[in-house]
Amino acid sequence: DTDTDTDRSNNHNHNDSDANNDRDTNLAQVAHGRKWVVNHAETQQEINGHIPHREWYILDEVGDRISEGDQSRIDIMSRLDIYFLMFPSGHLTSMIGWTNSSMVKKGYKATTKGEIIKFFGIIIIGTRFEFQRRADLWSTLSISKILDAPRFGKKTGM
């Protein structure tokens, strides 16, 4: 195993500066400070064969493609708009219908689109906090001297 790894590193990394220059010239995307590159020499392995580069895209609600070259279109979108590119409105409508059907059967008031969106936001922002129990996210007392209490009730209105 060690000999194979050494052979691979000798074959692919002739010189660190050459490797960095190759990576920069084949730059496909930069996301969160990480460079993603097209490098056929590194991705072409005997196990799975050649993996061709494909430009990513997503379809908006009217069927237009938004792809990696459309940064100016993405820059003018709100965070909510970008979220809904990945979460079609038809799915949201279905979820509201299913949720309301269950809630009404149990004697609860029906929910709204705004409440469901806010609920998803709470789930997402909850991933940014460390907590023992979900109820801790609504606490007004901090578990640390240097961190503010999450206070989700006050911050979200829920």
C-alpha positions as CSV (number, residue, x, y, z in Angstrom):
1,D,0.0,0.0,0.0
2,T,2.7,2.5,0.9
3,D,4.6,1.9,-2.4
4,T,1.4,2.4,-4.4
5,D,0.7,5.6,-2.5
6,T,4.3,6.8,-3.1
7,D,4.0,6.0,-6.8
8,R,0.7,7.9,-7.1
9,S,2.1,11.0,-5.4
10,N,5.3,10.9,-7.5
11,N,3.2,10.6,-10.7
12,H,0.7,13.3,-9.9
13,N,2.7,15.9,-7.9
14,H,5.8,16.7,-10.0
15,N,6.2,20.0,-8.4
16,D,3.9,21.8,-5.9
17,S,3.9,25.1,-7.8
18,D,3.1,23.2,-11.1
19,A,0.2,21.4,-9.3
20,N,-1.2,24.7,-7.9
21,N,-0.9,26.4,-11.4
22,D,-2.8,23.5,-13.0
23,R,-5.5,23.7,-10.4
24,D,-5.9,27.4,-10.9
25,T,-6.2,27.1,-14.7
26,N,-8.8,24.4,-14.3
27,L,-10.8,26.2,-11.7
28,A,-14.5,25.2,-11.9
29,Q,-15.9,26.9,-8.8
30,V,-15.0,28.5,-5.5
31,A,-17.4,27.8,-2.7
32,H,-16.9,28.9,0.9
33,G,-13.1,29.4,0.3
34,R,-12.6,25.9,-1.2
35,K,-11.5,25.6,-4.8
36,W,-13.2,23.0,-7.0
37,V,-11.2,22.1,-10.1
38,V,-11.5,20.1,-13.2
39,N,-8.6,17.8,-13.1
40,H,-9.0,14.7,-15.3
41,A,-5.6,13.3,-14.2
42,E,-6.8,13.1,-10.6
43,T,-10.4,12.0,-11.3
44,Q,-9.6,9.3,-13.9
45,Q,-9.1,6.2,-11.8
46,E,-9.3,2.6,-13.0
47,I,-12.1,1.8,-10.6
48,N,-14.8,4.0,-12.1
49,G,-13.2,5.5,-15.2
50,H,-13.4,9.1,-16.5
51,I,-15.7,11.5,-14.7
52,P,-16.6,14.3,-17.2
53,H,-17.2,17.8,-16.0
54,R,-20.8,18.9,-16.1
55,E,-22.1,22.4,-15.5
56,W,-24.6,22.5,-12.7
57,Y,-27.9,24.2,-13.0
58,I,-31.3,24.5,-11.4
59,L,-34.6,25.4,-12.9
60,D,-36.5,28.3,-11.5
61,E,-40.3,28.3,-11.3
62,V,-40.8,29.4,-14.9
63,G,-38.3,26.8,-16.2
64,D,-35.3,29.1,-16.8
65,R,-31.9,27.6,-16.0
66,I,-29.7,29.2,-13.4
67,S,-26.2,27.9,-13.6
68,E,-22.7,28.5,-12.4
69,G,-22.1,31.4,-14.8
70,D,-25.2,33.3,-13.6
71,Q,-23.8,34.9,-10.4
72,S,-25.4,38.3,-11.3
73,R,-28.8,36.7,-11.2
74,I,-28.1,35.0,-7.9
75,D,-26.7,38.2,-6.3
76,I,-30.0,40.0,-6.7
77,M,-32.0,37.2,-5.0
78,S,-32.9,37.2,-1.4
79,R,-31.9,34.3,0.8
80,L,-35.5,33.1,0.8
81,D,-35.6,33.2,-3.0
82,I,-32.5,31.0,-3.1
83,Y,-34.0,28.6,-0.6
84,F,-37.1,28.3,-2.7
85,L,-35.0,27.4,-5.8
86,M,-34.3,24.2,-3.9
87,F,-37.8,23.8,-2.5
88,P,-40.5,24.1,-5.1
89,S,-43.7,26.0,-4.1
90,G,-45.8,23.0,-5.2
91,H,-44.2,20.9,-2.5
92,L,-44.8,23.6,0.1
93,T,-48.5,23.7,-0.9
94,S,-48.8,20.0,-0.5
95,M,-47.1,20.0,2.9
96,I,-49.5,22.7,4.1
97,G,-52.5,20.7,2.9
98,W,-51.3,17.5,4.6
99,T,-50.4,19.4,7.8
100,N,-53.7,21.2,7.9
101,S,-55.6,17.9,7.3
102,S,-54.0,16.3,10.3
103,M,-54.3,19.5,12.5
104,V,-58.0,20.0,11.8
105,K,-58.8,16.3,12.5
106,K,-57.1,16.8,16.0
107,G,-59.1,20.0,16.6
108,Y,-56.2,22.5,16.0
109,K,-56.3,25.7,13.9
110,A,-55.0,25.3,10.4
111,T,-51.5,26.6,9.7
112,T,-50.4,29.1,7.1
113,K,-47.7,29.3,4.5
114,G,-45.9,31.9,6.6
115,E,-46.0,29.7,9.7
116,I,-44.5,26.7,7.7
117,I,-41.8,28.9,6.2
118,K,-41.0,30.3,9.7
119,F,-40.9,26.7,11.1
120,F,-38.3,25.7,8.4
121,G,-36.3,28.8,9.3
122,I,-36.3,27.8,12.9
123,I,-35.1,24.3,12.1
124,I,-32.3,25.7,9.9
125,I,-31.2,28.3,12.4
126,G,-31.3,25.7,15.2
127,T,-28.4,23.9,13.5
128,R,-26.2,26.9,14.4
129,F,-26.6,26.3,18.2
130,E,-25.4,23.6,20.6
131,F,-28.2,22.5,22.9
132,Q,-29.2,19.5,25.1
133,R,-33.0,19.7,24.4
134,R,-34.9,21.6,21.8
135,A,-36.7,23.5,24.5
136,D,-33.3,25.1,25.3
137,L,-33.5,27.1,22.1
138,W,-36.4,29.1,23.6
139,S,-34.5,29.8,26.8
140,T,-33.8,33.4,27.9
141,L,-30.9,32.2,30.1
142,S,-27.5,31.6,28.5
143,I,-25.5,28.5,29.2
144,S,-22.3,30.5,28.8
145,K,-20.9,33.7,30.1
146,I,-19.8,34.7,26.5
147,L,-22.7,33.5,24.4
148,D,-26.2,35.1,24.3
149,A,-29.2,32.9,25.1
150,P,-30.9,31.6,21.9
151,R,-34.3,33.2,22.7
152,F,-36.0,31.7,19.7
153,G,-39.4,32.7,21.0
154,K,-38.5,36.4,21.1
155,K,-36.5,36.3,17.9
156,T,-39.0,34.4,15.8
157,G,-42.3,35.1,17.3
158,M,-43.0,31.4,17.7
